[in-house]
Amino acid sequence: MKPYLIAEPALRRLELTITRRLDGLLQGEHLGLVPGPGSEPAESRPYRVGDDVRRMDWNVTARTNEPHVRDLVADRELEVWALLDATASMDFGTAAMEKRELALAALAAVGFLTQRTGNRIGTHLLHGGGVRTLPARTGRPHLMALLQAAFALPRTPPGVAEPLLGVAAEQLGRVVRRRGLVVVVSDFLDTPETWEPPLRRLTARHQVLAVEVLDPRELTLPDVGILTLIDPETGRRREVATGNARLRRRYAEAAAGQRDAITGALRRAGAGHLRLRTDRDWVRDLVQHVMRRRRLAALAPGHRAPGHQAPGHGAPVTGGGGDVA
């Protein structure tokens, strides 16, 4: 059967899940998934601790002898780019779904909610064959073609060399010229030193949301006797005696340290961080992330009420340059 015939019903079910569960909650006169202002200058106001110094209004500051910053008005149209990691390490899952499926669901959530408000979305698809770029366009036909392309990406055989996440992020930075939202969906298992610098360069110009995808077995090792482990990216095999309590404890400590390193690298890069797990309700985690960011945005200095947003900006993924962690 042709790949698109398999993908179409699966994507339609995914669309229904997203729109039914998120409609009403993320629509209307609410701040979106990425709360905050955009890039158009608005009124000046006195500087408060925590304000972005890049928005200093030097003319007003000079006239008043008091530091002032200029608020921003949300853009009417947003360009969204997604970097989807579909390398071999994503072909793993021991719970409700594989990490690859969860990554596709996250991409679909951003895509469906972006498309409904008329914004453009494009993607960088990272897989064993390299990086495939689909340009940013509007409309449901484009989005469905984009998701079908992601759905149909072939799995990478073990041991095949793959491009690094940092290389794909660097390429994305050269492709995306217009300021907007960049969503990176990955397990971030590459060494942080390889992807943190290009991610930092992306956050200097764009608003970046990092969606970390993980499986519970990457955090703890079950006691199931002799377990054969295969590294999907190198093909290396190793037998592990999981009955050893000390080994399981060391594994959990190493896994926690790895996740802490990822969290720290994302924070240093200035990217927002959303963690999704294959054993949890990913839609609920997405909603909780949105509500938490709304509360923080409402407490931020210079926050504007939703009624002051530019027209067309009550949508879920159409905020401007605010914090998205």
N, C-alpha and C positions, 0 to 999 in steps of 0.2 A: 504494500500500500504506500502511496506517495506521502512524504512527510507532512505536507500541508493538510491532507485529509485526516491525519491523526491529530495534528496540532489544533485544528479549528474547533472541534468540540471541547477539548481541554481548555483552550483559551476562553471560550464562551462561558464555561463553568467558573473559571477564575474571575472573569469580569463580573458575573452575577454575585459571586462571593464578596468582591471588593465593593461594588456599588451598593448592594443591599445593606452591608454592615457599616459602611462608612457614610452613606447618605444621611443628611440631616445633622449628623454629628460634626462633620468637617465642612459643611456648606453654610451658606447664609452669611450673616453679619459677624462672622467669627474670624479670628486670625487663623492663618493657614498652617500647614505642616512646617513651613519655614517662616516663623513669625518675624516681623521686623520691617524696617523701612527699605526703600529701594535705592535708586541711584540719582533721582532727580532732586536738586536742592530745594529746600523749603525755607521756613523761618529760622532765624538765629535765636539762641537762648544762652543763658550763662552756663559755663562749663561746670559739670558735676563729676565727682570722682567716679571713675569707671568708664567715662565717655571715650570714644575713639578719637585720639588726638589727630588722626588724619582728616577729621571733619572740622578742624578749627577754622573759624571765620576770622581771618586775620584783619580784615578791614574794620569790622565791628570791634574787635579786640583793641585795635589801635585807637579808635575813637573814644571808647569808654574806659580804657585802661583796666579792663576786666576781661578775663578769658571767656570767649564765646565759641560755641560750636553751632554748626548749621544742621538742623534736622533734615531728613530725607523723606521724600514722598514715594510710595510704592510705584514701580513701573507698571504701565498698562499691559505690557506684553513681556513674557518671560521666555528665555531660551534655556531649555533644560538639556543637559547632556548626562548620559549614564555610562559608566565604565563597568561592564559586567565580566566578572572573572568566571570563566568556564573551563579552567585548567583541571588537570587530573585530580588534584586534591579536593575539588568540589564534588567529585563523583563518589561521595561517601555519605552514608546515613544509616543509623541504627534505630531510628524512631519513626515518626509519622511519615517522613519523606527524606530524600537525599538533600544535601546542602545545595546542589545544583537546582533542584526543584524550588527550594525556598528562595534562592537568589532570583530565579525567574519570577516567582510570586511578588517579591519586593519590587523588581523592575516593572511588572505589570501594574502594581498599585500606583507607582509614580506615573506611569504612562497613561493609565485610564483617567486618573484625576487631573493630569495635566491637559490631556486632549479635550476633556469636556469643557474647559475654559478657553479653548482656542490658542493655547500656547504651543510652541514648537518643541519637539523632542528628537534628539539624535542619540546614537549609541556607538560605543567602542566595545566590540566583542573580543575578549581575550581568550584564546583557546590554543590547542596544540599546533594548529596550522599557522599561528601568528595573530595579528590584530586585524579585525575587519571593521571598517567604519561605515555606518549608515547615517547619511546627512540628516540634519534637523529639519523637519517639516511638520505641518499641522494635519489634522484630520484623522478619522478612525481608520481608513484604509491603510494609511502609512503606519499607524501604530500596530495594526494587526500584522502587517508585513514584517515590521521590526521584531515583534514578539515571535512570529513564526520562524524567523531567521535564528533567533536565540534558542528556540525550542529544538530546532533541527541541527544544532551544532553537534558534530560527531564527538564521541568520547576519545580521549587520547590514550593510546596503548601505554602500558607501564614502561618506563625507561626512555621515552621519547623526550628530547630536549624541548622545553617550552619557554616562551618569552616571559620575563619577570613582570610583576605588577608595576614596578617602578618605571620600566621602559614604556609600558602602555600609558601610564599617567603622564610621562614626559611627552609622548606623542599627542595625547589628548590636549595638553596645554598648547601645543603648536597649532592644533586644528581649531580650537574654540577661540574665536576672536572677540565675540560680543560678551560683555559681562552678563552673568546669569547664575544658574544653579547647576552644580556638578554633583552627581550622586555616584559614589564608588561602592559597588556591591562585591564583597570578597570575603574570604576567610583570613586574609592578611597573614598567611603563614610564611611568606617570604621574609627574609631577615629585614626588620624595620629599617635598618640603615639604607636598604636599597630603594624603599618607596617613600620614606619620610621626606627627603629633600624635594622630590618632584611634587609631592602632595602639598608641601608648604608653598611652593611656587604657584600652585593652583589656587590656594586660599588667599594669596596676595591679590588676586584679581577677581576671583569668583567666590560665591558662597558654596561651601563643600560640605556634604553630608556623607559620612562613611557608614555604610551598613555592614556590620560584621556578622557573618553567618557561621554558626558552629553547631556541632553535634555533641550530645552529652558524653559519648565515649571518648571525646577529645579532652575531657576534663577529669574523668575517673576511669579506672580500669576494673572491670568486673572480675569476680572470683569464679572463673569457669574452667579451671585446670590449665592444660597446655593450649596456648592460643598462638596461631600462626599469623603474624602481622606482615603486611606487604605495603611498602611505600609506593603509592600510586604514581609518583612523579619520577622515581628512580628505578622501580621494579625490585628493589632489595627486599629480601624475605628474612624474617627472624622469628624464632619460636620463643615464647615467653611463658614462664610458669606463673600464672596469675594467682595461684594459691599462696604465694609469698606475700604476707601482709606488709612487710617492709618495702617490697618492690612496689606494691600498690600505693603506699603512702608517698614514696619518692616520685612516682609517676604523677600523682595528684599535685604535689608541691611544684614539680617542674611545669605542669600544665598551667597552674595558677600563675607562676612566674612569667610564663610566655604570654598569658592574657594581660597581665599587668604591663608588660613591655609594649604590647600592642596599644593598650589604652594610653600609656604615657606618650608613645610616638604620635598618636592621633591628636592628643591634646597639644603637644608641642607644635604640631603642624598647623593647628588652628582649625581643625575640621570638627564638625559636629559628629557625634557618635551614637549610633543606634545598634543595639545588639539583638539579633534574632536567633532563636534556637529551634532545631528540628523537632524537639519534644514539647514545644509550647505553642499556644495559640498566637501565631505571628500577627494576626490582625489586632488582637487585644494589645500586644506589645507595641504595635505601631500607634494605636490610639492613645495608650498611656504616655508614649513619647510626645505625642502632639499636645496632650493636655498639660503635661509637665512644662513644656516649652511655652505654652500660652501663659501659664501662671508666672513663670520667670520673666516673660516679656512684659506682662502687666506690671511687674514690680520694678522694671528697668527704668533708669532715669530718662526723662523725656518721652515716655511712652504715650502714644496717641490712642484714643479710643477707636474702636473698629469703624465708627461712623466717619472718621476722618481719613479713611483709606481712599486711594484713588479708585474710580469706577472699575469694576471687574476684578477686584482683589479680595473677595471673600472666599476664594477657592482654596483647595487643600494644599497645593504645592506652588502657589504663586506669590509667596512673600518676597521681600527684597533682601537687603543685606544684613539681617539681624542674626543673632546667635541661634544655632540649631543643635547644640550638643544634646 
